[in-house]
Amino acid sequence: MFYSFDYWLFMLPAIILTMLASWYVQSAYRRWGRVPASSRISGAEAAQRLALYGGLSDVRIQVIGGTLTDHYDPRDRVLRLSAGVAQSTSVAALAVAAHELGHAQQHAEGYFPLQLRSALVPAVNIGSYLGWILILIGLMIRASGIAWLGVMAFSLGAVFALATLPVELNASARARVLLRESGLIRTEEEMRGVSTVLNAAALTYVAALATSLLQLLYYVSLVSGLSGRRR
């Protein structure tokens, strides 16, 4: 029922966009991962310098496994960099490290969109699990009220994806400023590479939002059909 032809018809644009975003990220990272920054420092060194430059001396840097698993953990104030980013002196590595440090800046400043996204996490975790169950029960017993409760619960995922977009775009904007003002990125060509990598990463969040919205629209169409039959 959930994964009918209509479902794939709804989701096809999001699937295509997600595939394009994934290809663009990998392509941009490979391209600029082969271009060394003229500052000749690694991603881990760049993160340490930018943390001091931005007044974030209490942020710790850790190296973790995986590829592009980089993230900032506000609970422990730890910036975790994948080994490929931490050890590389490429333009791409500096862009990724600076982006994650942008999140550390947001956390230190109490940036509202970041606070909102963090506050949504518990509700989203519950809603994403409970939503489809309520929709399924509502459709099976033809109880539109229960099904609409499921849609509302499931819609929290779309709200979270929407709240994530400005957080990520702002972190990328901060990264550009940090890299330019600190002198770690020195030429316009290097800055173009930084922007390419960050824009590619931003597209993945646009794809995630599109996926959430289209999936939500599909469930709305299912429940609307149930309500229509009841009338």
N, C-alpha and C positions, 0 to 999 in steps of 0.2 A: 504493500500500500504506500509506504513512505518513499520507496525508491522505484516508482513507476516511470514510464516514459515521460510523463509531465514533469517529474522531479528533475530528470536530466535535462529537459528542455529549459527549465528555469535556471539550472546551475551551469549550463554550457558556457555562457559569457564569463562567469567567475572562474571556471576551470581554465579557459583560454587565457584569461588575464593572469591567473596564478602561474601558469606555465611560462608565460612571457616574462613575468616579474622574476621568477627563479632563474631563467636563462640570462636575463639582463644583469642580475646580481653576480652570478658566476662569471659572466663575460667581463663585467667591469672590474671585478676583484682580480681576475687573472691578468687583465691588461695592465692595471696599475700596480698589481703586486709584483710585476717585473721591472718597475721603474723606481730606482732608489731615490729617496728624498735627498736634496743637497745638504741637509743638516746631518745626514749620516747617523742618526740615532735610531734605536729600535722602538717598536711600539710600547714596550714596557718602560723604557727610559722616557719616552715622550709623555706617557701617562703620569709618571712621577714628576717631571718638570712642569707639566700643565697643572697638576694638583697644587704644587707650591705656588705657581704663578697665579692660580685662581683662589688662593687662600684656603685650600682644602688639605692641609697638612695631615689631618686625621684620617684621610682616606687611604686604605691599604691596597696594594696591588698584589694580585695572586695570578699565577699561571695555571690554566686548567687544560684538560684534554679536549679533543673534538675540533671540528672545523667551523669557524664563525659562530662559536658558542659564547662569544663575548657578552657580558652583561654587568650591570651595576646592581649590587644587593644593598638596598637601603637599610635593611635590618642590622647588618653587621658593618655597614659603611665600607664595603669591600668592592673594588673594581676587579672583576675576573676577566682575564684575557686568554684567549686560546693561544696555544704555543706558536701557531703560525703567525699570529699578529704580534705577540709579545717579542718574538725573536727577530722579526723582519724589520728592515730599515726602509721598506717601500712606502710610497705615497699612500697606497691602500691601507697599510697597517696603521699609519699615523691618523688617517681619516677615521678608522674604526675606533682606535683608542680615544681620540678626541671626542667622538660622538658619545661614548660611554661616560666620559668625564663630564660631558654636558648634562647627563642624567644626575651625576653627583652634585653638580651645581644646582640643578632644579631642587633636589632634595634638601640641600643646605639652605636654600632661599625660601622653602615652603611653597614652591610653584604650585598654584591651585590645580591645574589640570592633572598634574602628577598625583596630588593628594586625592583627587576625585577618582582617578583610575585605581589607585591602591584601595580606596574605600569600597569600590565595586567588586573587588576580587572575591570575597566570600559569597556575595549574592550571586555572582556569575557562576561560580562553581556549583552552587545548589541549583540554580535555574537551568543550567545546561544539562544537568542530570535529571532533574524533576520535570522539566518542560515537556520533553518528548514523551515521557511516560503518561503525563496528564492528557496530552493530545491523543495518544493512542487509546487510552481508556475512554476518553470522550467520544472518539470516533466509533469505537467498538460498541458502546452502549447507547450511542446517539444522544449524548448529553452535551449540548453545545456549550453550556456554562463551564463545565469541567475542561473542555477542549480550549476554550478561550483563556482560561487560567493558565493552561499550558503554554499557549502562545505568548502571554504576558511574561511568563517565567523565562521562556526561550529568548524573548526580545532583549533581555539583559545582556546577552552576548553581543548583539548588534550595538547596544549602547556602549559597551566596553570597547569594542573595535573603533567606534566613533571617538571615544575619549582618548584612545591611544594615539590617534593620528596627530593632533596638535602637540602631544608630548614628544613624539619622535621628530617631528619637523622642527620644533624648537631646539631639541638637543643637537640636531644637525646644524642649525643656524649658529648655535653657541660654538660648535666645533670649528666652524669656518673662522669665526672671530678669534678664538683661542689660538688656532694654528698660525693665523696671519700676524696677530699682535705679538705673539711670543717669538716669532721669527723662525719657528720650526719648519714652516712652509714659506719659501722665499721667492718663488717665481710664479708668474701667471699660469704657466703650463702646469706646474704642480698643483696650483689651486684649482685649475680646471679638472685635474684628476681627482682631487678631493671631492669636488662637487659631483662628478660623475658617479663615484662610489656611493656617496650619501644619497643622491637622487635615486639610484638603483635600489638602495635599501628602503627608501620611502615608498617606492612602488609596491613593495611586498605588503606594506600596511594598508595601502589602498586596495590591493587585491583581497586582503583579509576582511576589510570592511564590506567590499562588494559581495564576498561569499556569505557573510553573515546576513546582509540585507536580503539577498536573493533567496537564501534558505528560509528566512523569516517570511518573505512574501509567499513562498510556496506553502508554508504551513497556514498562513492566513487564507490562502485560496481554498485549501482543504476544509478548514473549519467554516469558512463562509458558505461553501457548498453544502455542508451539513446543516447550517442554520437555514439556508434557503429551502432545503428539502423538508425541514420541520414546519416551515410556514405553508 
